[in-house]
Amino acid sequence: MRKTVLIILLLLGTGSIYAQVLPTDTVPAIIHYTTTNGVTKFSSELRPLRAIAGAPAPFYTYFWEFGDGGFSFEPEPMHVYKGNDPILARLYATNNYDDGKRPPTRPRPIKPASTRPMIASTSKEPTLFKMGGNIELKSNCMPKPGDDMMLVFGYRNKAENGQQSLNGTVAILFNDKEFANNNFVLAETRAYHGEKKADLKSLLTTAYLPIKKNNPPVYYASINEIQLKADEQTLLSEKAKDFKSSETWRFENLKQHEERFLFMHFKTTPEMIKDTNAVVRLTAVFIPDNPLVEKEFFNMELQIVASHDPNKMVLRKSRMNYRLTGKNRELTYKIRFQNTGKGPAKKVDVAVNISEVFDQQTIKITNTKPEVINCDSAYTNQSCIKMIKGTDSVHFVFSNIYLPGLQQKGVNDADSTMGFVEYKIKFKEKPKKLPIKSGAAIVFDKNEPIYTNRAVGRFKMGLSPGLIVGYGFPFETYKKNYMNNKNIVIGASLAPYAPHRYYWQVEAYLNSFKEGADLISSEGLGKDTVVNRIPYRILSKDYTKYKKVSTLNIVPAQLRYNVNKFVGVGAGALVSLDIYNKTTDILDYTLSTQNANGTTANSDLKVIANELKKNFTDANVSFFADVQLGLVRVGPSIGFRYLFDPKTNNNRMATYVTWKF
């Protein structure tokens, strides 16, 4: 009995320990709600956060979807439901500065109250339209490979449109053609105002109707006779060409001042580019049927992240074409920051280390949030930004600002706690083809610095074709005594464009036709014979083999290393394949005959004794090492190549001239 009890206690203890070490990343967000006087208040229960060593304290950000077209980004929002039907509420919580996965979302059925609220103002609905347009996008987080992302697509009929009611089309464009793989899959769109799926292609395929000369041409689309001006149709087509995917909806009876929202559940694909410095784009499109109302586009840029961190540095178009990169190439950097503290920040110092390839004198600030002027032209205590340049760094210092803290009492708008500085910079000269790395440190007032990710600029590989003219190679495949071993060949190479250090190169040479003659035997005979009834005396007979070979030569693998821009070395293997081989045996007779006048005359007689033709008869592999001098990355150079054929134990030196483009 005691043994049984002991075993049970041990099992219970083991189970308790096992439960403590089980990962909590799969625990979904639990939604709680209470309804008082018609107002529903939400709260949540989330897994404990796990701090990252050296990072700020972790915290959650929230996106609530109430299930009736309303939403909130507050931790504990309040909402007023207009109906009494059961509804599904969702919470998408994002873990910032946490080393785990985001809590899964589990919809919670809600039973709205039947009573109307006594005080309508207790419900705080967010304001999405901060840019002043008819459409706007907002995501609950930056995209992380393998995670979900929610996107709110808001559209409205603002007073400036001058229309009491609007019908039209809205669309979302995603999956940039810049990337080989799709970054997103639109898993679901939840609409609450009768929006219906449509087709964007009908707006792109239009028929032209000629009108008066002085007026701009109008394109009429096939759907509901939507009128697009020529420049609008061109802009829509150009926007659509940049993306591989789109979703389109029709809306009707959009009242003046009315705001509507679409909730888009995006799944980031496992194939999403893993470069956490890359920026993906989404574009919203607003096309009202009424031609008097302006068509609008809203562009959103999202940085791919490895973890959710509101302080980020990003380089736009981080994959660059090295051929087109020179001294005047301008790069755009953007550093985002967020005050996650309990109080406001009056000063924000964004320190950026500047790579030595850049010219600091070309730095110019292009945009900031909060919007401020340069401190050189500011009056006393005015909000401003100052740029302080160091030897290998630059400080962007926001002064006399008010940036609320995310945990500050009374702060419900997370956007108000965020800011950024965007700047452009040029190269000193054409840089080396190496990654360009930059990082930033952000200091709020006198707090400890917060370090961002490293923004890395990389150059695309690119391809560099080359022309080769060689003397003294390639080898013939089978014979130890080479024929025409000082032949001239023409070939081509393919390598990455302007490699800085190590790289692979392949080569191929045009067929090298070789003709040669080997004297097999020669003998004096002194015999008599008759040719065409004329008596001759055979003085000698030579037996000669004639040969003609066409050899295809390929260097399938060659590792090269550029010591600097003037010297390069390499080693590899050369494969020779006889694609045509013709051997002819010739008997060459020297004949003597006596003329009628008694004089002696000699003549030659050639007889083909045997002829043999073969295709793809033999192959051979030889090895080489060489050195190049000149413009070895791009341009002309001369090379000296030492070749060794292990099959015949034959060595030789060859030289060549190459030009890489």
LUMNU-596687 format. One record per residue (C-alpha): residue in one letter; x, y negated, z. Coordinates in steps of 0.001 Angstrom, whole numbers, plus 524288, in hexadecimal, padded with zeros to 5 digits. Layout:
# residues N
AXYZ
...
//
This chain:
# residues 661
M800008000080000
R80AC47F682803A5
K811DD7F9967F705
T805997F6BC7EF46
V803997E9AD7F61A
L811E67E6337F3F5
I810FE7E94D7E576
I804C17E0F47E429
L80B567D5957EB1B
L817437D6D07E25E
L80EBD7D6FD7D63E
L807277CB247DB05
G813C07C3EB7DDDE
T819627C75F7D09E
G80CDF7C2F87CA09
S80D507B6237D169
I81B5C7B3B07CD54
Y818267B77C7BF4D
A80C9E7AE2D7BF39
Q815797A32F7C3CF
V81F0B7A5147B8B4
L814C17A6D97AE27
P8155979BB47A448
T80A83791AC7A5DE
D80B2078C9C797E1
T7FF5F794E079413
V7F68278F4079EBD
P7EC5D786E9797B3
A7E8177797079BE0
I7DC6A77A897A4F8
I7D22176FEF7A386
H7CA1576B287AF1E
Y7BEE67616F7AE35
T7B49975B2A7B692
T7A8F6752F97B274
T7A3DD747E27BAB1
N7996F73E3B7B65C
G79AC8742E27A862
V7A990740C87A7F0
T7B20F74CE17A63C
K7BF7674C3D7AC73
F7C9E4755BA7A802
S7D5EA75B027AEBE
S7DF2A766397ABD8
E7E735770DB7B1F1
L7F435773267AB14
R7FFDE77BCE7AD69
P80AFD775F17B586
L8150E76E6A7ADCD
R8231E773167AD33
A82D19768227AD4B
I83875767EA7A3C4
A84591765797AA47
G84A1A7578A7A804
A83D2D753347A1F9
P8330074A167A7F4
A8281D74FF97B010
P81EE47581C7A79D
F810D3753EE7A591
Y804CD7574979D96
T7FE1974F1179364
Y7EFF4751DE7903A
F7E6C675235784B3
W7D8927551A787CC
E7CE9A7584177D5A
F7C114757397834F
G7BA1375EED778BC
D7B0FB754267740B
G7BA8B74BB276C73
G7C04C7450677862
F7CE207468677D9B
S7D7A4741427879E
F7E61D7413B78AC8
E7E42373F0679964
P7E7AE749517A397
E7DA24749197A9BA
P7D0BD7428B7A043
M7C25173FA37A187
H7B8A47416A7967D
V7AA3E73F257942B
Y7A34D7493678BE4
K7979B7448D78418
G790D8751BB78334
N78DD175CF278C46
D791D57686B783B3
P79D357710578849
I7AA1176CD67824E
L7B85F77109781F6
A7C2E076860787DA
R7D15B76A827851C
L7DDDE7662078BA8
Y7EAFF765B5784A7
A7F58A7635178EE5
T803767608978A7E
N80ED076386793A3
N81937758F0792F5
Y8271175B7979809
D822DE7697C79AE3
D82A2D7759C79659
G81DFE77DEA79434
K8135277EEB78A2B
R807627765A789C2
P7FBA177BC27913E
P7F24078289787E3
T7E52777C077856C
R7D8C2783097898E
P7CBB277C417864B
R7C2C377A25791FE
P7B3E077A4579047
I7AE0076DBF795BB
K79FDB76BAF799BE
P79D7975CF5798A8
A794A9756917A2A4
S786BF7538379F28
T786FB7465D7A641
R78C2D73A2D79FF6
P79778733007A6A8
M79408727F37AFAB
I7A06E7205F7AC1C
A7A4F0722A479E21
S7B1DA71BBB7A05E
T7B6F3726EE7A8B0
S7BA5D72E1B79C22
K7C7367296979658
E7C81772CE278808
P7D54372AFA7811E
T7D7AB7212877662
L7DE23727CD76ACE
F7DE1B71CBD760E7
K7E9DC714A9764E5
M7EEC27114A7574B
G7E26D70A1E7532C
G7DECE712F5747CC
N7D38271BCA74456
I7DB377283B74707
E7E58572C9E750AC
L7EC1F7392D754F5
K7F0DD73D567625C
S7F71974A237667D
N7F7B274FE67741F
C806367532D772AF
M8118C7541D76950
P81197760CB76167
K8194776C147671A
P81BA97783B75EBE
G81228782DF762BE
D8096F779C476AE0
D7FC15773E47686A
M7F9A6765767662C
M7ED0875DCB766DC
L7EAA07524975DED
V7DFCA7485275F9C
F7DB7B7426C752A5
G7D3937363175565
Y7CC1172E7974B3C
R7C2BF7232274CB4
N7BB1471871745EA
K7C12F70C1874B54
A7BA1B6FF1974AFB
E7C3876F97C740DB
N7BE397031D736CE
G7B18B6FB76736A0
Q7A998707D67349A
Q79E5170C5773D13
S7A07271A62738C3
L7AB02721DD73177
N7AC1F72ECE72A6A
G7B90A73422725D0
T7C41373DCB726FF
V7CF0573FFD730C4
A7DA937491872ECA
I7E6D674DA6735AF
L7F3587508B72DF7
F7FD9C7594073446
N8090D7627A731A7
D8133F759B972B44
K818D875ED171E96
E8260075A90723F4
F8264D7675E72BA4
A82695774BD72531
N81D3C77B0C72F03
N810397765A73409
N8114B7702574169
F802E377084744F1
V7F6C7778C77438B
L7EA03771A3745ED
A7E34377C0E74E2D
E7D69D774C6750EB
T7D0287679474F8B
R7C51676426758D6
A7BBD2759B5753BC
Y7B04A7541675B2C
H7A9AC74ACF75182
G7A5A67537B74648
E7B2427524B73E8E
K7B2E075C4F7339A
K7BE8D7626572CCF
A7C1DA75C2D71FA8
D7CC6675CEA71541
L7D6FC752AF713D4
K7DA227573970600
S7CDB3750FE7010F
L7D31F743D47054D
L7E0357466F6FEDD
T7DA5074AE16F1E9
T7D37173EC76ED07
A7CDFB739BF6E04B
Y7D1BB72C466DB6B
L7C6F4722F06D744
P7CB71716EB6CFAA
I7C5D470A1B6D487
K7C8796FBAD6D267
K7D6526F79F6CF0B
N7D8456EE4B6DA53
N7D3D96F7EE6E4B1
P7DC17703136EA00
P7D823710706E4A5
V7CF66718E36ED15
Y7D022727B36EE33
Y7C37A72EDD6F126
A7C50973B9A6F87B
S7BBE5746EE6F61F
I7B6D1747177041A
N7ABDE73D6F706EB
E7B1B2733B36FD40
I7BBEB72EBE706D2
Q7C2BC7232C7008F
L7D17C72269701B3
K7D9457172D6FC3C
A7E4E171AFC6F3DB
D7EEDE717C36FE4E
E7E6E871EDF708B7
Q7E5B272B1D70073
T7F44772AC96FD77
L7F7947290E70BD9
L7EEB57346770FAE
S7F4DE73D1A70565
E802987395D709AC
K7FF4773C1B717E4
A7F96A74954714A3
K8056474D4D70CB7
D80DAF74CA971901
F805D37574A71FF0
K802897657A71D7F
S7F62A7663B725C1
S7EA1775E0472809
E7DC8475E9D72E1B
T7D158755A872A15
W7C41B7523F72FF1
R7B85874A5672BA7
F7B1ED7412273566
E7A4F9739F973480
N79DA972EF073B19
L7A93872993742D5
K7A33C71DED749E4
Q7AA307110C74BFC
H7B2DE711A275830
E7B0DF7205E758F3
E7BCBD728C775BCE
R7BD7D7373A75871
F7C7CF7416375B3F
L7CC3874E1975526
F7D3E57578D75DB1
M7DE0175F5B7562F
H7E48B76B2375C19
F7F1A976D0775569
K7FA15778FB75767
T80882776B9754FB
T80DF1781E174CFE
P8196178A6C75146
E81FD47862374485
M81F42777DF748A4
I82C95772087468C
K8345C773FD752FE
D83BBC7673E7516E
T8370D75FBF75D65
N83B917533475707
A8329E754BF74B45
V8269074C517497F
V819FB75193743A9
R80F357490273E5E
L8007B7492C73E24
T7F84673F827368A
A7EA0273C28738EE
V7E1CE7371E72D9C
F7D56472EDD72E75
I7CDAE72D4B721CB
P7C060726BE7233B
D7B6CE727E771802
N7B4A571947717EB
P7BF437132670F3C
L7BEA87068D71720
V7C45570D487230D
E7D2F170F36722EB
K7D87071CF2721C8
E7E22471FE472C81
F7ED94728D972F83
F7F32872B7473CFE
N8009D731B573DBC
M805207390E749C8
E8130873DB974C04
L815937488B755DA
Q822B374D7A75A4E
I8245F75C2175B89
V8289375F4676959
A82E5E76ABD770BB
S8282F7661F77D6E
H81E5775BAD780F8
D825C874F8C784D9
P82065741BA782FC
N82E0E73BD578196
K832EA73F2A7740C
M83C7773A6E769D1
V8396573D4E75BB6
L8402473ADD74EC0
R837027395B7434B
K83A71741797375E
S844F2748AC73ECD
R848027518D7332C
M84F9F749317298E
N8549274B1871BCE
Y863477492671C6E
R8644A7453270E12
L85B8D7398B710D1
T861DC735D771DB8
G86B3172A7471D64
K86F2771E517249C
N86209717BE72247
R859CE72337726ED
E8511671E9773210
L84C71727D373CBF
T840B97257E7458D
Y840F2729A3753D1
K835D2728E975D86
I836E572AD576C40
R82A2572D4A77369
F8290272BAB78209
Q81E8E72CBE78C70
N81E217278B79A3F
T819C07337A7A1DF
G81B8372CFC7AF20
K8120A727F97B93F
G814667199C7B689
P81696710647AB07
A823C270E2C7A491
K828197004B7A1AF
K834DD703E079B0B
V837F770F5279214
D845E07119778D86
V8470671AD4781E2
A8555871E5E78007
V858ED7256377361
N8661472B3D77002
I869C77276A76223
S87142730E375983
E87E2A72BF675432
V8790D72D4D7463C
F86FD1721BD74842
D8724B7133F746FF
Q86CC370CFB75343
Q86C4A6FFC874C9F
T8613D704CD743FC
I858137086474F3A
K84AF9701A274E89
I83EFC703CE75707
T8331D7068074E7C
N828547092775852
T825E2709E0766EB
K81B5370D457709D
P8182D705347780E
E819686FB1376D5F
V823496F105771D8
I82C026E6B376BE0
N83ABD6E5B876C1E
C83FE16E083778F7
D8483D6D682771B7
S83BE96CF1D76DED
A833D06D1C677A31
Y830B66C7E17849C
T8334E6CA7F79309
N82C8D6D6CF79814
Q826756D9D478ADA
S825916E82D7870D
C830AA6EB1577DB0
I83AA06F4F2778F5
K8494B6F34D778A0
M853196FB7B77121
I8605A6FD63777B6
K86ACD703E476F6B
G875DC70BD57752C
T8814E7132576F38
D8799371F6C76C1D
S86C2371C207716F
V8615C71229770FF
H8578970E4477B84
F849BA709FA7783F
V845227030578481
F836C96FF8A78670
S835C06F49879076
N82A556EE4179790
I820986F856792C1
Y815BF6FF80799E1
L815CE70E04796A5
P80C267152179F8F
G80FC6722067A5E2
L8087C72E547A23A
Q806107315C7B0A4
Q802DA7233C7B3F3
K7F5D7721237BA93
G7EB7971C377B13F
V7F2EA7201D7A4D9
N7EA27728BB79C73
D7EFF37263278EF9
A7FC4F72E3678CF9
D7FF7A72681780A9
S8018171A44788C1
T80CC17210078FF1
M81404723DF78354
G81D5571BD777B29
F8278771D037709F
V83240716087696F
E834E47187075B14
Y841327140D7541B
K84868715A17474B
I857057175674557
K8606671950739DE
F86CEB72118737F6
K87A6C71AFB7381F
E87DB8722C472BF0
K879A972F8C725DF
P87A10738BF731A6
K87FC174645732AB
K876417512272FE4
L8746F7546773E34
P868A67539C7475E
I8665D7461074D1B
K8624D746A775B5C
S85C8B73C1A763EE
G855F873BE17712D
A8500A7321077A5B
A84F0C72F5A788E8
I8434E727CD78E03
V8436F7204079ABF
F836D671ACE7A08D
D83A7E70F6E7A95A
K844E9714C67B2A5
N84119723257B23E
E849D072E3B7ADFA
P84B8272F8879F2B
I843107390879795
Y84A3A73F8278C55
T843787427F77F8E
N845D274D48775D7
R850BD74BC376BDF
A84C09746EF75EB6
V853E574E0375456
G85529749DE74637
R8592F754B073CF6
F85C83754E972EAD
K855E475E2F72558
M85F127683A71F99
G85D237643771173
L8637276B8770636
S86FCF767C56FF0A
P8722176E196F1BD
G8801176E1D6ECC0
L8878A770856E028
I893FF778CA6E060
V89E5577A166D5D1
G8A86D784596D99B
Y8B5377895B6D407
G8BAC9796BB6D730
F8AE9779DCD6DC00
P8A5AE7A54C6DD3E
F8AADC7B3356DD77
E8A7AE7BDA56D3C0
T8A1277C8B46DAF3
Y8A8C07D4F46D836
K8B6017D3316D240
K8C2A57D1286D97F
N8C94C7CADC6CDD4
Y8C0447BF336CBB8
M8BD687BA216BE51
N8BD217AB796BC6D
N8BF2E7A9976CAED
K8C15D79B196C8C6
N8B3D3798D36C35F
I8AB9B78C986C583
V89E2078E6A6CB59
I8929A785616CDCB
G889F27874A6D994
A88075780E96E2D1
S87F0E780226F195
L8740077D7B6FB0B
A875FE77897708F3
P86F7A76FB2712F1
Y870847616070F8D
A87C5775A6671576
P87EBA763EC720BE
H8869B75E9172BF1
R88D6176AD8730FA
Y889D07791B72E80
Y880EF77D2C72358
W87DFC7884971A0C
Q87FF37877D70B72
V87C8A790627000E
E882D6790526F2A5
A87FE57964B6E571
Y8880D7960E6D90E
L883E1796996CB06
N887587A32E6C40D
S895C17A3926C120
F8986D7AA606B420
K8A5A17B0D26B39B
E8AC5C7B7006A7F0
G8B9177BE4B6A897
A8C11F7C8E96A20F
D8C8F37D3F76A849
L8D2CD7DB4869FD0
I8D1517E9666A3C0
S8DB7E7EF7569AB3
S8E4357EC5968EF6
E8EB6D7F629686CE
G8F2987F718679D8
L8ED3E80240671BB
G8F3928028D6641E
K8E84480A9565E9D
D8E1C1809FB65155
T8D3458075A64F3A
V8C9D48033164489
V8C0997F795645BE
N8B7447F4ED63A7E
R8BF147FE33631D8
I8CB537F64063451
P8D6A17FD3263AE8
Y8DBDE7F68C6472D
R8E61D7F9A8650F7
I8E2677F78E65F38
L8ED607F0436659F
S8E7397EE7D67358
K8DA987EFBC67B1E
D8D6847E71468670
Y8CB767EB0468FA9
T8C54B7DF04695F3
K8B9B27DD3869F19
Y8B2017D0AB69D62
K8A9207CC386A83D
K89E927C1D26A9EA
V898977BFB86B76E
S88DF47B6A26BC63
T88EA37B5526CB30
L884BC7AEF76D425
N88B3A7A9986E04F
I883EF7A59F6EC8D
V8883C7A0A86F9C8
P87C7C7A4D77020E
A882577A08D70EF6
Q88C9A7965B7118C
L88ECF78F7A71E6C
R894AF7820371D07
Y89968777DB726A0
N89BB676981723D1
V8A7357651972C08
N8A3EF757217283F
K89E457509871C43
F8AABE753317147A
V8AEB87611B7184D
G8A69876D8871863
V8A9E177BEB719F7
G8A222788217173C
A8A235796E171668
G8991C7A0B97103C
A896F87AC1370722
L896057AC2F6F856
V88E0D7B6D06F1C7
S891487B9D76E395
L887E47C1BC6DB3D
D88A9D7C6266CD41
I87DD47C39E6C673
Y883AF7C6E46B8FA
N88F937CF406B5B7
K893B57D3106A7EF
T89FD77DB666A524
T8A4BF7DDDE6974B
D8AFE17E741693B5
I8B7567E2A76878D
L8C1587EA7F67FD6
D8CA5E7E11167887
Y8D22A7E76B66D97
T8DDAF7E15266657
L8DDD27E6BB65865
S8E7F97E61F64D8B
T8E5AE7E88763F05
Q8ED9E7E73163291
N8E8B57DDE162828
A8E9027E06C619A0
N8F4EB7D7BF617F4
G8FC507E021621B6
T8FB797D6A862D4C
T8F6B47DAAF63ADA
A8EB1B7D4096416E
N8E6A57D56964F87
S8D8917D3DF6546C
D8D0A17D5AF660E2
L8C4B27DE41662E2
K8BC097DD4266EEE
V8B2C87E84467280
I8A8B97E80267D94
A8AAC27F4BB68492
N8A0E17F2BD68F80
E8978B7E850694B9
L890B57E8576A1F0
K886F57DE6A6A76B
K882677DE036B59A
N8796B7D4FF6BD6E
F87A8B7D2AC6CC1D
T885807DC566CCFA
D88D937D82D6D893
A88DA07CF166E444
N898567CA786ED17
V899B67C2336F950
S8A5567B9786FBCC
F8A7E97B02570711
F8AD3C7A26870724
A8B114796B870F43
D8B2C578912709FF
V8B4EB77ACE70CF7
Q8AEB576EEB70689
L8B42376133705A3
G8AC2875561701BD
L89E4075126704BE
V89AAD75E5A70A53
R88D1775AAE70F57
V887B6753E170360
G88FA9750FA6F74D
P89B72756776EFF9
S8A63175EBB6F5FF
I8B0997686B6F1E9
G8B1AF775E06F7EA
F8BC3D780336F935
R8B75878DFB6FB3D
Y8BEF679A1E6FF26
L8B8227A6AD6FAD9
F8BA8E7B4906FF2B
D8B4EB7C0B76F8B5
P8B5B77CC5970217
K8B1D57D5C56F733
T8BDE27D2FC6EF3B
N8C62F7CCC96F9F0
N8C7D97C13C6F0E9
N8C9717B3226F596
R8C9307A6916EE14
M8C80D797E46EF6A
A8BD9B7904B6E854
T8BA507820A6E7A7
Y8ADA277B096E4C6
V8A73176DC76E42E
T899B976BD76E9FC
W89015760BB6EAE0
K885087612C6F4BE
F87905759076F269
//
